[in-house]
Amino acid sequence: MARGSDTRPGASGAHRARRAFHRARVRLRRSAVDSFRGSGSDVPALTALLLLVPLLGGTSLAWPDWCPPESLALPLVAGGLLLRPASLLGLYAVTAGVLVLGTAADDPGARDPGSVTPGTILVVAAVALTGLLTAQFRSRVGVPWRRGGTMLFDLRERISAQSALPALPAGWYTDLSLRPAGGQSFSGDFVVAARTGPEGRVLEVVLADVSGKGMDAASRALLLSSAFGGLLGSLTPHAFLPAANGYLLRQNWDEGFATAVHLVLDLDSGAYELLSAGHLPGVQLSAGTGRWHEIAAEGPLLGVWDEAEFLPAKGTLRPGDVLMLYTDGLVERPGSDLAEGIDRLTGEADRYVTTGFRGTAWHLVEAVARDVNDDRALLLICRE
């Protein structure tokens, strides 16, 4: 998912239309989630399924070619997804009764399409067992029937909103692309950002990469993104990474480390500091020379050593300059040198030097790491 903030005077109507469409889509999704949540009761679903089971049983006797007895497995699948375990047992009892009646109605010597055979009973029983295990798992987690899916949907939208970059003054542009591993909705990479300082003249951005990838790292990334969002702007820039490191150490996770890069950018002068916690170096395009050079700061991984020190790297973004921050999934390959991956990224970025970098983060990720099974994140900060 890519994001940008366009603050140029007279920005194109097409760009404003895209932003309006994006906001409307987010509101529509949240409205759909709210309407789908319901009261949490499974009585309507149970009633509908209890009516459906004898209907299917009678139909299988009347028109076996169109509705075989195995169709009784369909209400059981729906019940496993929608009902509580206690309600599901009631549905199973009714289904078993319909099967018994269907068996009694059959001619013992017949084997027509409507016969309830031992294979039919085994199929329905296997589906029932699967549905019961699913319902028990949901009950153990404590998420009532439909709320599990809607909660994850809502959570994804909130993470998306939390990763949004703040609007910047004229002359600045940012673009972000976050791509989870395997096409999933949750990632171990995340971004938090805020305008701080007097009158919001300082932009602080943190790009972090939690150990693991995709769903395996999503819960820890969510917890850290909320904590980092609370710390950002509440502490001085040089105190942020030590506080984040202390927070991670207190969690005592088995896989408790993370890398992060913290950018502190003065939006008036373009001067910045880059603080790193074991993260890959940033790369800056100098408009004067047309060359990319690395901006590497020193600091250990978060969550490994207590009282770690993080030494900043300093630089300045002049008009026409571009700064790229990224995670390892974008540039690292097994058996390849890291420098090769960075060269590949900057080589693709060179294609946009003459046309500008607006809306290019998504395209760069596609060109450099489209089929990589790892979380990928790319952040562009441009001074126009």
C-alpha positions, 0 to 999 in steps of 0.5 A, a space after each residue: 500500500 502506498 501513500 503520499 502527501 502532496 502539498 504543492 500549491 495547485 496540485 492536480 485535480 486527478 491527484 486530489 480526486 485519488 486522495 478523496 477516493 481513498 478517504 471515501 473507501 476507508 470510510 466505506 470499509 469502516 461502515 461495513 465493519 460496523 454494520 457486520 458486527 451485529 449484537 454478537 448473538 448466534 440465535 438468528 444464524 442457529 434458527 436459519 441453519 435448523 430450518 435448513 437442515 430438514 429442508 435439505 433432508 426432505 429435498 434429498 429424498 424428493 430430488 436426489 439427483 439435484 440434492 444428495 444427502 451429502 449436502 447436509 454437510 453445508 449447514 455444518 460448515 456454516 455452523 462451524 464458522 458462525 455458531 458457539 460450541 453449545 449451539 453447534 451441538 444442537 445443530 448436530 443433533 438435528 442433522 443426526 436425526 435427519 440422517 437417521 430418518 433418511 436411512 430408515 426411508 431408504 430401501 436397504 437394497 437400493 444404491 440410488 443417488 438418494 441413498 444414505 450410505 456409510 460413506 455419506 455418514 462419514 463425510 458428514 461426521 468429518 465435516 461436523 468434527 472439523 466445525 466443532 474444532 473450529 468453534 472450540 478454537 474461537 471460543 477459547 480465543 474469546 472472540 464470538 462468532 462473526 466478530 473474529 473476522 471483523 476484528 481483524 478487518 478493523 485492526 488492519 484498517 487502524 494499522 493502515 491509518 496509523 502508518 499514514 504520514 502527516 501532511 507536509 508544507 509546500 516543497 516537501 513530498 513523502 511516499 510510502 509503500 508497505 508490502 507484507 510477505 506472501 500477500 498477507 494483510 499484516 506485516 512485521 515492518 511498520 512506520 510511525 511519524 509525527 510533526 514535532 517541534 515549534 509549530 510542527 516544523 520538525 518531521 520525525 519518522 520511525 521505520 522499524 522491522 520486527 524479527 520474523 515476517 508476515 503474520 508471525 511478526 504481526 502481533 509484536 509489530 502492532 504492539 511496538 507500533 502503538 508504543 513507538 507512536 506514544 513515545 514519538 514526540 513525547 521524548 527528545 529525538 536522542 531519547 527515543 531509541 534508548 526508550 524504545 530499546 528499554 521497552 523491548 527489553 522489558 517484554 522478554 520475548 523469545 524473538 524480542 529484537 527489532 531494527 529501526 531507523 529514526 529520521 529527525 528532519 527540520 522542514 525549514 532548513 532541510 537539515 536532518 539527523 538519522 539515528 539507527 538501531 541495527 538498521 540498514 543505511 539510508 541512501 540520499 540522492 544529491 541533486 547537484 551531482 546526480 549521485 546516491 550516497 549512503 547515510 549510515 548511523 551507528 547503533 545496536 539492535 533494539 531489545 538486545 543490550 541494555 544502555 545501548 548508545 545510538 550515534 546519529 548521522 547528519 546531513 541536509 536535504 537541499 532542493 531536488 534531493 531525495 532520501 530513501 529509507 527501507 527494510 532488509 526485505 527490499 535489498 537483501 538476497 540469500 547468497 548476495 552482498 548487501 551492496 548489490 541490493 542497494 545498487 539495484 534499488 538506486 539503479 531503479 530509482 535513477 529512472 525517476 530522477 528526471 521525471 520526479 519521485 511522486 508515487 514511485 515507492 510502490 513501483 520501486 518495490 515492484 521492480 526490485 522485490 516483487 516476488 520476495 517472500 519477506 516484508 518490504 517497506 520503502 519510504 521516500 522523502 523528497 525536497 522539491 
